[in-house]
Amino acid sequence: MDAARRFLTALAAVLALAAPASGQVLGREAALQALKSPDVAQRERGVVGLARNGRMADAPVLVAALRDPDESVREAAEQALWIVWSRSGNAQVDKLFAQGLEEMNGGRFDDGIATFTRVIELAPEFAEGWNKRATLYFITGEYRKSLADCDQVMKRNPAHFGALAGYGQIYLRLDDPERALEYFKRALAVNPNMGSVEAAVQVLERAIAQRKKTI
C-alpha cells in the first residue's frame, strides 16, 4: 500500500531530479545502459528514463537502484518504481486507475473501491490495481479484505515493498506485533530507504522484547 498523493506527485518529482538541460529524457534502452554508469548524473538520468519509458520487466533494475551508493539515485528509483508499477499497458485500465486515484484522494472511498474492482476485473494481472484496493480496504477498516488483496499483489509483484509494509500496518491493527515486525523487515529487505518503517521496526523490537520479559 502507499499514499495516493505520493503517486500523483512522483512523476514530476523524478523528472525534476535529473532531466538534462536539453529537456530530453532517455529512451528505455539508453536508460538501462545509463544505470550501469559510474557517474551519478548518468544513473539519475537512467532512473528518469525508466520512470518515463520503462516497463514492468525493468522493475528489478530499479529495485537494485534502491541500494545505489548515491541518495538521490535511491530516492528517484523509489519514485520511479511507483510510476512503473502503476502502468497497466492498457489505455482503458490506466484511465480507470487514474479515476480511482482521484476518488481515493477526494475521500470517495466506496467509489474508489468500486473503480479499482473494475480495474482488477479488466486486468487481473495488474498488481497495482489490487494494491490500491488493498489501500482503500485498509482505510475503511476492512483489514481481512486488505490482507487478501495484498496476497494478490505479492503473487504478481513479490518486490512490492509498499504491500509488504501494508501487511505490517494491517497486523498492527489486528494486534499481531510479531507478524507486523516480520513484514516490516521484509519491506526493508527490498527497500532499505523507508525511514518510517525502520522506526516502526525499532519500536516493535523494543516492545516485543519488553513484553517477553514480563511473561
C-alpha positions as CSV (number, residue, x, y, z in Angstrom):
1,M,0.0,0.0,0.0
2,D,1.0,3.6,-0.3
3,A,-0.2,7.2,0.0
4,A,-2.0,8.0,-3.2
5,R,-0.8,11.6,-3.2
6,R,2.8,10.2,-3.4
7,F,2.0,8.5,-6.7
8,L,0.3,11.6,-8.1
9,T,3.4,13.8,-7.4
10,A,6.0,11.1,-8.1
11,L,6.5,11.6,-11.9
12,A,7.0,15.4,-11.6
13,A,9.5,14.8,-8.7
14,V,11.5,12.2,-10.6
15,L,11.6,14.2,-13.8
16,A,12.8,17.3,-12.0
17,L,15.7,15.4,-10.4
18,A,17.8,14.7,-13.4
19,A,16.4,15.9,-16.6
20,P,19.2,17.3,-18.7
21,A,19.4,20.9,-19.8
22,S,18.1,19.9,-23.3
23,G,14.9,18.6,-21.7
24,Q,15.4,15.2,-23.4
25,V,14.6,12.1,-21.4
26,L,16.5,8.9,-22.2
27,G,14.7,6.1,-24.1
28,R,14.3,2.8,-22.4
29,E,17.4,1.1,-23.8
30,A,19.6,4.2,-23.2
31,A,18.2,4.5,-19.6
32,L,19.1,0.9,-18.9
33,Q,22.6,1.5,-20.0
34,A,22.9,4.8,-18.1
35,L,22.1,2.9,-14.9
36,K,25.3,1.0,-15.3
37,S,27.4,4.2,-15.4
38,P,29.8,5.1,-12.6
39,D,28.6,8.7,-13.0
40,V,25.8,9.7,-10.6
41,A,24.2,12.1,-13.0
42,Q,24.0,9.4,-15.7
43,R,22.4,7.0,-13.2
44,E,19.9,9.6,-12.3
45,R,19.1,10.1,-16.0
46,G,18.7,6.4,-16.3
47,V,16.1,6.3,-13.5
48,V,14.2,9.2,-15.0
49,G,14.2,7.5,-18.4
50,L,12.7,4.4,-16.9
51,A,10.2,6.4,-15.0
52,R,9.0,7.8,-18.3
53,N,9.6,4.9,-20.6
54,G,10.2,1.8,-18.5
55,R,8.2,-1.4,-18.4
56,M,7.3,-3.8,-15.6
57,A,10.1,-6.0,-16.8
58,D,12.5,-3.2,-15.9
59,A,11.4,-3.1,-12.2
60,P,14.2,-5.3,-11.0
61,V,16.7,-2.8,-12.3
62,L,15.0,-0.1,-10.3
63,V,14.8,-2.3,-7.2
64,A,18.5,-2.8,-7.4
65,A,18.9,1.0,-7.7
66,L,17.3,1.3,-4.2
67,R,20.7,0.3,-2.9
68,D,22.7,2.8,-5.1
69,P,25.6,4.5,-3.3
70,D,24.0,7.9,-4.0
71,E,21.0,9.0,-2.1
72,S,19.5,11.0,-4.9
73,V,19.5,7.9,-7.2
74,R,17.9,5.8,-4.4
75,E,15.1,8.4,-3.9
76,A,14.5,8.7,-7.6
77,A,14.4,4.9,-8.0
78,E,11.8,4.5,-5.4
79,Q,9.6,7.1,-7.0
80,A,10.2,5.6,-10.5
81,L,9.1,2.2,-9.2
82,W,5.7,3.5,-8.2
83,I,5.3,5.0,-11.6
84,V,6.3,1.9,-13.5
85,W,4.2,-0.3,-11.2
86,S,1.2,1.9,-12.0
87,R,1.3,1.3,-15.7
88,S,-1.1,-1.4,-16.8
89,G,-0.3,-1.3,-20.5
90,N,-4.0,-0.8,-21.3
91,A,-5.3,2.7,-22.0
92,Q,-8.8,1.9,-20.7
93,V,-7.4,0.4,-17.5
94,D,-5.0,3.3,-17.0
95,K,-7.9,5.7,-17.3
96,L,-9.9,3.9,-14.7
97,F,-6.8,3.6,-12.5
98,A,-6.4,7.4,-12.6
99,Q,-10.1,7.8,-11.8
100,G,-9.7,5.6,-8.8
101,L,-6.8,7.7,-7.6
102,E,-8.8,10.8,-7.8
103,E,-11.6,9.2,-5.9
104,M,-9.2,8.0,-3.2
105,N,-7.6,11.4,-2.8
106,G,-11.1,13.0,-2.7
107,G,-12.2,10.8,0.2
108,R,-14.7,8.9,-2.0
109,F,-13.5,5.6,-0.7
110,D,-16.5,3.5,-1.7
111,D,-16.3,4.8,-5.3
112,G,-12.6,4.1,-5.3
113,I,-13.1,0.5,-4.2
114,A,-15.7,0.1,-7.0
115,T,-13.4,1.6,-9.6
116,F,-10.3,-0.5,-8.6
117,T,-12.6,-3.6,-8.5
118,R,-13.4,-2.8,-12.2
119,V,-9.6,-2.3,-12.8
120,I,-9.0,-5.8,-11.3
121,E,-11.8,-7.3,-13.4
122,L,-10.3,-5.9,-16.6
123,A,-6.7,-6.5,-15.8
124,P,-6.4,-9.2,-13.1
125,E,-2.6,-9.5,-13.5
126,F,-2.1,-5.7,-12.9
127,A,-0.7,-5.8,-9.4
128,E,-1.2,-2.2,-8.6
129,G,-5.0,-2.4,-9.1
130,W,-5.0,-4.9,-6.2
131,N,-2.6,-2.7,-4.2
132,K,-4.8,0.4,-4.5
133,R,-7.9,-1.5,-3.5
134,A,-6.0,-3.0,-0.6
135,T,-5.1,0.5,0.5
136,L,-8.8,1.6,0.4
137,Y,-9.9,-1.5,2.3
138,F,-7.3,-0.7,5.0
139,I,-8.5,2.9,5.2
140,T,-12.1,1.8,5.6
141,G,-11.2,-0.8,8.2
142,E,-11.7,-3.9,6.1
143,Y,-8.5,-5.4,7.3
144,R,-9.1,-9.0,6.2
145,K,-10.1,-7.9,2.7
146,S,-7.0,-5.7,2.6
147,L,-4.8,-8.7,3.6
148,A,-6.4,-10.8,0.8
149,D,-5.7,-8.1,-1.8
150,C,-2.1,-7.8,-0.5
151,D,-1.7,-11.5,-1.1
152,Q,-2.7,-10.9,-4.7
153,V,-0.2,-8.1,-5.1
154,M,2.6,-10.3,-3.8
155,K,1.7,-13.1,-6.2
156,R,2.2,-10.7,-9.1
157,N,4.9,-8.4,-7.7
158,P,7.0,-10.0,-4.9
159,A,9.2,-7.0,-4.6
160,H,6.3,-4.6,-3.8
161,F,7.7,-3.1,-0.6
162,G,4.6,-1.0,-0.3
163,A,2.4,-4.0,0.1
164,L,4.9,-5.6,2.4
165,A,4.8,-2.5,4.6
166,G,1.0,-2.6,4.2
167,Y,0.9,-6.1,5.8
168,G,2.8,-4.7,8.7
169,Q,0.3,-1.9,9.2
170,I,-2.7,-4.3,9.0
171,Y,-1.2,-6.7,11.5
172,L,-0.6,-3.8,13.9
173,R,-4.3,-3.0,13.7
174,L,-5.1,-6.7,14.3
175,D,-2.9,-6.7,17.4
176,D,-0.3,-9.1,16.0
177,P,3.0,-7.2,16.5
178,E,5.3,-10.1,15.8
179,R,3.8,-10.6,12.4
180,A,3.8,-6.9,11.8
181,L,7.5,-6.8,12.6
182,E,8.2,-9.7,10.2
183,Y,6.6,-7.9,7.3
184,F,8.2,-4.5,8.1
185,K,11.6,-6.3,8.0
186,R,10.7,-7.9,4.7
187,A,9.8,-4.5,3.3
188,L,13.1,-3.1,4.4
189,A,14.9,-6.0,2.8
190,V,13.6,-4.8,-0.5
191,N,13.7,-1.1,0.1
192,P,16.0,-0.1,3.0
193,N,15.3,3.6,2.5
194,M,11.9,3.7,4.3
195,G,12.7,5.7,7.4
196,S,9.2,5.3,8.9
197,V,9.2,1.6,8.5
198,E,12.7,1.4,10.0
199,A,11.5,3.4,13.0
200,A,8.5,1.1,13.4
201,V,10.8,-1.9,13.5
202,Q,12.9,-0.4,16.3
203,V,9.7,0.4,18.3
204,L,8.3,-3.0,17.8
205,E,11.5,-4.8,18.7
206,R,11.7,-2.9,21.9
207,A,8.0,-3.5,22.7
208,I,8.2,-7.2,22.0
209,A,11.4,-7.7,24.0
210,Q,9.8,-5.8,26.9
211,R,6.7,-7.9,26.7
212,K,8.7,-11.1,26.8
213,K,10.4,-10.0,30.0
214,T,7.1,-9.6,31.7
215,I,5.7,-13.0,30.7
